Amino acid sequence: MMGLFFALLAACQEQERDKNMALPPAWAKEVVWYQIFVERFNNGDSTNDPRPVDIQGAYANALPKNWTISPWGQDWYGDDSYFPALDSLKDWDGTCVSDFDKKVQFRRYGGDLEGVMQKLDYLDSLGVTALYFNPLNDAPSLHKYDARNWRHIDINFGPSPDADKKMMAQENPADPKTWKFTQADSLFLKLIEAVHRRGMRLIIDYSWNHTGNEFWAWQDLIKKQDASAFRDWYWVKSWDNPQTERNEFSYRGWFGVATLPEIKETQALDHSADIQAFEGDIYSVAAKEHIFAITKRWLDPNGDGNPKDGVDGFRLDVAAEIPLGFWREYRRVVKDLNPQAYLIGEVWWKKFPHDLLNPAPYLAGDIFDAVMNYRWYRAARSYFNPSPDSSTAKQLTDSLKSFSRNLRYGSSLALMNISASHDVPRLATSLYNQNLYKLDAKVSQNSSYKINKPDAHTRQKQRALLLHQFTYIGAPQIYGGDEMGMWGADDPDNRKPLIWPELEFENESKHPLAIERPHDAVVFDSTLFNYYRDLIRMRRRYQALQKGKLEFLRHYEKQGLLVYERHWENERILCVFNNSGESKKWLGTSAQAHYEIVMSSGTRPKAAADGSLNIAPLSGLILSVGKASDFQ
């Protein structure tokens, strides 16, 4: 009997291990991601626009009474003359807010969930199949990484901020049994339903590494100090001594940011050293259980055990700064409730600005399904943005092969190939400049950084890189607005309001450093939009581009061409790229003698008598390869 018992126990343990070491959900390799930064996406309901009382705590001092949201279509670099009291504001260190990068943080534009609902037809027409939302949790900032609470949708994203605040005040934040759904929450649930009805997926962003300084548990700790029930939730270095005039209270903020107090772990990350994956857990069991309760709340909102009414997963902020032990348990919590949920971590810098983290420790099957594939983008940008330091086809291929060498192929297929975001310059602006990736990527750091509308040459590079993105291993991502032709440097310029075609915008004519610049018309680029739509249609048409194997055809490197093939069952897709300033001749082998041109980023070439094709400078060409009968 004991032998049978141990055999059954071993079998159960093996099943549990298999479940937790599973490959990513199948849908994750098929989707095209679209990232939504809600505050700047679309103002669908002006009655819920932020007021000074709603965003108290986002800044060191109270906003003037005449503060109001910014006009959606104003010149981004305008002087905010409608708000003259801005110059009197101070930063957290007591200095006056004077430079543009700080001033613009005080703006709000009123984007909300109703605005997203109104644009679902637009997203459908573009063809995207999965939405990634920056944080929706209630918070005073424009970016929402400084949570006031994790359990509710931001009050200004829903229809009734005051009613939502009243409802929240009746809850015990530490007791999930008292939580209700606010009107903002209910609107989000309607959005989930509408997205699912269209066959799309939806994930939301959370940062379990820190809260904001208005977070309810932090406020209790500030008030009660070491008598607080939440004293073990945060990294407190020293408590205030009420017997002295000086305030001795000291704590860890995320990378030293005082407004983002860190949740305490069983061991501390050394911010001065290279970031590495590290073992450990979140220190407070209560804090961890609170995080799990929030996670379950959005995975299965009605609590009936069926996750169809919930989100399809989570994007997990600063994931490398949280211990692996916590993430393993977090995965079990998520997968037990919804095995098809998608977990993607932000695993980014090992040491800025040269070294990116190897995500392998997070992708063995026991933590995340994927990471944001910054490594792919940095390598691809180097190839498609020719400069003295740019890479050759050989160097790009070597890099891409090294990235996937220690990853399971199924994991590679589910990576989010991210080309731009709220944390880096927009794609077009990134290619318009030739600085090192993300280094000195705004005019406050680099006065020569180009912030005006990218030229035609840059758009040519953008189209070629996009063609590579949509044919390479992994799920392509679009940062909302890139498909509209938007441009912008690093934060804050990457967070401009989206340029919807029905709205009017002032020309961008001013420069934050009072430097002469072109006067650029800000208009929706329908030609670029249609190109993005064609890319998505191509990827959805061919299974080989979603789940096919990839083989680099390296003998073309001597000709200065990047060539690879994606193949799945009877599909063979050949991808040819030329990053040089002159045309390159491609001539296929006998096995590639019969082909059909699927898509080109530039002028569609005509075949010569010998079947060869001229690949235009800074362009890519996609071919379907097969037998002659395949194209009759």
N, C-alpha and C positions, 0 to 999 in steps of 0.2 A: 504493500500500500504506500509506504514512504517513497519507494522508487517511482510509482505512478504520480504521486504528489509533486515530486521534484521535476519530473518530466513535464507535467502540465505547467508548473511554475516557469520552467525554462522556455516553454512554448509561448506563454503569455508575455514573458519578457522580450522574446525575440520579435513577437508581433508589435509590441510597444516600440521597440527600437526601430523596426522597419517603418512604422507609421511616422515616427519623428525624424527619420533620416530620408524621408521620401523626396522625390524630385519636386520642383515647383509645379503648381497647378497647370494643366495643359493650356488653359486659356491665356496664360501670361506670355506665351511666346507668339501668340497670334494677334495681339492687340497693337494699336497705335495710340500712344499716350498723348493727352493734352493737359497741360498744367494750367491751373486757374488760381490766380492771386486775387481773391474775391474783392478786396477793397478797391482795386483798380480795374475790375472786369467790366461791370455795367451797373449803373444806378437805376434799378428797376422800380424803386419805391422811395420817393423823396421825403415821405412822412417819417421815416426812421433814421434820417441822416444824423450823424454824430453831433453832439453838443458838448460844450466844455465839461459838463457834469459826467458825461458818459466816458470820457477819456482821461479823467483825473487819475494821476499816478503814472501816466506815460512820460511826464516831464517833471523837472525838479520843482517848478512852481506852477501855480494855477494859471490857466489861460485867461487872457483878458475877456471881459464880458462881450466885446464886439467880435470875438472870434467866430468864424463861420466856415463852412466847407468851401473848397476851392472850385472855381468854374472848371468844368470837365475839359473844355476846349482851349484853355489859356495856353499861352507860350510857356512851355515847361520851365524855361529859364527867366521867366518874368520876375518882376520885383515885388510881387504881392502887394501892390499899392492899395488894394482893397482892404488890406489888413495892416495899417500902419503901426500898431502896437507890437508887432513881432520883434522889433529891434530891442525892446525892453526885456525880453525873456532871457533867462540864464540856463546854462547847462548844469549837469549834476555836480561838476567841480566848482561851480560858482562863477565861471567865466561867462561873459555875454555871448549870446548866440549871434554870430556875425557872418560866418561863411555859408555859402549856399547849401552845402551838404547837410549842415545842421538845421538850417532854416526850413528846408523842404520836409524834414521829418515832422514838422508841425502841421502839415497839410493833411486834409482828408477830402476824399472825393465822393464818398457815399455808395460805393459798390456794395451789393448785397445779394442774398440768395434769390430774391425775386428777379434780380437782373440776370442771374444764371438761368432761371426757369424760362425767361423770355428769349434766351439765345440757344435753347436746345435744338431748334430747327437749324440754326446756323451751324452748330457743331455736327449735326447729322449730315448737312449738305457738304461739309468738309470731308466727312468720312471717318473721323476719329471714333475709336471704339472703347476707350477707357479714359476716365477723368481722374487726375491727381490734384487734390485741393491742398493748397497751403493751409496752415492751421485755421480751423473754424471755431476753436474753443473761445470762450468769453475772455477778452483781454482789452486793455486800454490802447495798445499800440496799433499801428497800421498793419503790422506783419503778424501779430497774434502769437508770437513765440514767448511772450511774457504773460502767461496765463493768469487770469484772475480766478478762474476755476476751470477745471478740465471737463466737468460733467455736463456743461451746457454749451449750446451754440452761442456765439457772440450776440449780445442784445441788439446791436445795430445791423446785424445781418438778417434779423427777423422783422415782423411787422409792428411790434409794440414793445419798445425798450422799457418803458415805465412799468407796464404790466408784468413783464418778465422779471424785472428787478424785485417787484413785490412778491411774486411767487417764490423766487430764490431765497428771499429773506425768511420765508416760513419753513425752509428745509434745514436739516442738520447736515452740513456738508460732509461730515465724517460718517454718516449713516445712510447707505444706499436705499434703505427701506423708506426713507422720507423723501427721496427724490421724485420729482414729477417732470413732465415734459412741458417746457415753456412754449410760447407761440413760435419762437425762433426754432426750437427743437422740432416742433410739428411741421414747420415749413421744410426743414431739412429732410424729414422722413418722406414728405411728399416729393421732394427732389429725388431721393433715392428711388422711389417707386417709378417716377417718370423716366429716370435714366435707365433703370432695368427694363422698363416697358419697351424701350428703344433698342434693347439688346446690348447696351453699354455696361461697362463695369465702373466702379467708383471707389477710390481709396482716399483716406484723409491722413493728415500729417499731425503727429504728436511729438513733443519733446519731453521725455520722461527724465531727462538729465537736470532740468531746472524748472522753476516757476517764475512768475513775475513778482515784483515786490508788493503787489496788491492781492496776491493769492491768500485765501482765507486762513490757511494754516500758518503761513509766514506772518500774517498780521497778528494772529494770536500769540505767536512766539515773540514778536517784537514787543507786544504789550506785557506779557507775563514773564518773559525771559526764561530762565531755567525751570520755572514752575509750569511752563506750558506743557500740555499733553503731547505736543508735536515737537518737543525739543530734540528728539532723535531723528527727525525727518531731514534735517539740514546739517551742512558742514559748519557748525559754529566753532570758531577758534577761541573766543573768550566772551564771557557774559559781562553785562554792565554791572558795576558795583554802585548801588544806589546811595552809598555813603560818601561818594566822591562827586565832585562837580563834572569831572571828565566822563565822557561816555566810552567805556572800555569795550563795548560790544563790537565784535569782529567776526567775519564769516567769509566763506569762499563764494565768489560769484563765478559764473561761467566765464572762463578766461579773463577773470578779473573784473567783469562787468557787474557793477554794484546792483543794478536793477534786475539781475537774473540770478538770484540765490540758488546754489546747487543742492540737489537732493543728495543726501549722504550715502556713500557706498561703504562696503567693508574694507576697501583700500582706496586711497586717493590717487587719481591720475596726476602725474607730474607735468604741469603745463609748460615747464621750461625745457623738457626733454622731448625727443621724438615720440610721437604717439604710437603705441603698439597695442595690439589686442591683449587684454589682461583678464585674469580670472577674478572671481569675487561675486558679490551680490549687492543688492540694495540693503542698507543697514537696518532700516526699520521695517518690521513685518507689516505694521499697520500701513505704512506708506506704499509698500508693495501691493498689499491687498486693495488699497484704494485705486491704484493703477489698473489692477486686474478688473475691478468693478467697472471702471470707465470703459475699458476695452470690451467687456461683455455687453455693456449698455448699447454700444453702437454696432456690435456684431449681430445682436439679436434684440432689437429694441422692445418687442412685446414679450420677450422672455418665454416663448413657447417651445424653445428648443429647435425651431426652424429658422435658420439664418437668412432666409430669402428676403426679409424686410430690412436687412442690415447692410452695412458697408461691405465691400469685397476685400478689404484688407487695410493695411496701414503703411504709410511712409514714416520711418522712424528717424527723427532728427538726431544729429551728432551721435550716431550709434556707436562709434568707436570709443567714445568717452564714457561708456557704461559697461560694466563687467559682463563677461561672457556667461557666467553662471545665471545671472538674471535673464539674459536673452533666451537661454535654453528653456527656462521655466515659462517665460512669456510665450514662446512658441507653442509649448504644450497647451497652455490655456487657450490660445487662439485656435489651434488645430483641432482640439477636442470639441470645440463649438462649431467650427466650420473648416473641415479639411481642405476646402478649395479656396480659403482665404490666402491672400498674397501678402507676404511680409518683405518689405524692401528697406534696407538700411542706408543711411547716409554715411558711407565709409570713404573718406576723402583724403585729407592731408596726413602724411606721416610727419613731414616738416616743410612748412611753406618757405620758399615758393618752388622748390625743385623736386621734392620727393612725395609721391602719392602712395597711399597705403595699398598693400597687397590684400585683397578682400578674401583670400582663400580660407582663413580661419572662420569666416562667417558663412561660408557657402558649402560646408561639408554635408549639409542636410539636417543639422540639428539646431540651426539658428534662423537664418534668413533664407528666403527663396531667391533673392537677388539683391544687388546693390545698384546705386546710381553709377553708371559706367563713365565716370570722369576720365579714367585712363584712356578709354577709346577716343573721347573727344579731343583730349590734349594731343594725342598722336595724330589724329586725322587733321586737326587744325594746322599742325606743323607741316603736313604734306600739302594741303590745299591752299596754304597762305604763303606762297613763295617769298623767301627772304634769304639773307646770307646764312641764317641758321636753320632754314627749313630742311625737311627730311626728303630723302629719295624714296622711290618705290621699295627698294630693298630695306631701307631703314624702317619704313612704316610696316612692311610685312614682318620684319624681325620683331618689332615691338608688339604687333597684334598677336603674333604666334606666342610670344613670351607671356602675354597677359592670360592666355587661355590654357597654358601648359599644365597648370596645377588645378584647373577647375573642371568639374564634370560638364560634359557637353550640354546636358539638360539644364544645368544652371546658367551656362553661357547664353542659351537661347532666351532665357527669361530676364536677362539684364536689361535695365532701362538705359538705352543709349541716349544720353542727355546732351543736347547741343547748346542749350542756354537755360537760364533760370533766374530767379529772384536774387541769386547770390553771385552771379557773374555777368559780364556784359552780354547784351543781346548778340545773337549770332552774327548779324550783319556788321555791327560795330566791332566785334571781336576780330573779324576778318579784314576790316578796314584799317586796323592798326597792327603793327608787327612787334608789339611787346611780348615778353614772356607771358604765358597763360596766367591771367588774373593779376599779374604784377604791374603796379603803377597803371591801373586800368581806369582811372578817372582823373579829371583835370585838377582836382585838389592834390593829387599825388604827382601829376605829370602834366605840365602846362601845354605840352605839345600833343597831348592825346586828342585824337580827332573825334569830336562829338556831333558834327553835322551829318547830314544825310549821306549815307554811303554811295559811292559812285557806281557806274555801270560795271566797271571792272570787278568791284567787290561783289556785286550781285552775281556776276559770272562765277566767281569762286564759291559763293553761297549755294548756287544751284548744283555745282559739281559735288560739293561736300554732302549736300542733302541726298543726292543720288547714291552716294556711297552709304550714307546712314540708313537709307531705306532698303539697301540690298545686303548689308552686313549682318552678322549674327547678333541677335538681340532685338528687343522691341524698341522701335524709334519713338522719341519723345519730341513734342512741339511745346515750346514755352508760349503760352497764349499771347498773341500779337505778332509773333515772328512771321506768321503766314500772312499778316496784313501789310507787311513791309516796314514794321516798326524798327527803330534803332535806339540805342542808348548805351552809355558806359556802365561801369559797375555801380552798385548801390550808392546813391538812390536813383540814378538815371535809368536803371532797368525796370523801374516800377512806375512808369508813366501810365496814365489812363489809356485804355485801349481805343484805337482810332476807328470806331464803327463808321461804316460808309454813310449812314443817315445823319451823322453829326458834323458840325462845322468846327474847325480848329483854326486858331491863329497860326500864322507862320512862326516857325522857330527862328528868331532873329537876334536874340541876345545871347551873351556868353557869360558864364558866372565869374570869369576873370576880366570882364570888359575888353576882351580881345575881339578884333574884327572877325566876322564869320559870314558865310553865305546865309541868305534868307531862304529857308527851306519850307516849302509847302508840306503840310502834314495831311496826307490823304491816304485812304485805303488803296492798296495796290492789288487790283483785281487780277492782274497778270500773274503775280507771284502767288496769290491765293489759288488760282487755277493750277499752277505748277504743283503746289502742295497736294491739291486734290488728286492730280494725276499720279503723284508718287504713292499716295495711299491706295488708290485703285489698283496700281501695279502690284503692290505688296499683298493686297487682299486677293488678287487674282491668282498668284502663284504660290502654291504650298511650299515650293522650294525656298522661297524667301522668308517663310515663317519658321520652318522646321528642318530645312534641308542641311545636309553637310556642306562644309566649305573647304575648297581646295585652292590654294594659291598656285598659279601657273608661273613659276618663277623665272622661266627662261625668257619671258618678255621684259624682265627688269633691265637687261642689257640694252633694250631699245628705249628705255626710259618710260615704260608703261607699267602701271599697276593692273594686274589681271587676276581675277579669281572666278571660280565657278561655284554656284550653289546647285545641288542636285537632290531631288526627292522623287523616288519611283521613276516615272518616265519623263519627268521634268528636268531640264538642264538649262540653267540661266547663266550666261557668261557676262561678266562685268569688267569693262575696260575703262581705265582712267589715265588721263594725260595731264600732269600738273605743270608742264613746261610752257614756255611762251611761244612755241611753234608747233605746227601740226606733226603728228606722228602716224606712221603707217602701221596698221594692224592687219596681219594676214593669218587666218586660222589654219589649223592643221587639217588633214583630210577628214578627221572626225568632226571638225567644226565647219566643214565646207557648206553645209546647208544651215541657214539661220534666218531668223526674222528679227528685224529691229523692233524692240519693245518700247524703248524710251531713250531719249538723249537729253542731256542738260544744255546742249547748245544746238547748233545747226545740224539737222538730220543729214548724215552723209549718204552719198550714193556709192554703190559698189563699183570698183574698177573691173576691168575685163577679167582679171585674175581672182576676183572675189575679195580683194583687199578693201579696207576702209580707211579713210583719213580721219583720225581722231583730232578734233580741233583743239587749240590751246586751252588749257584750264577747263577741261570738259570731261564728261563721262558718257559712256554708251552701254546700253543693256541689250543683250541679244538672247533670244530663245534659240537654242541649238538642237538640232535633231536630224532626222532623215528627210529627204526631199518630200516624201509622201506626207510628212507632218504639216507641210505648209501649202498643200494643194487644196 
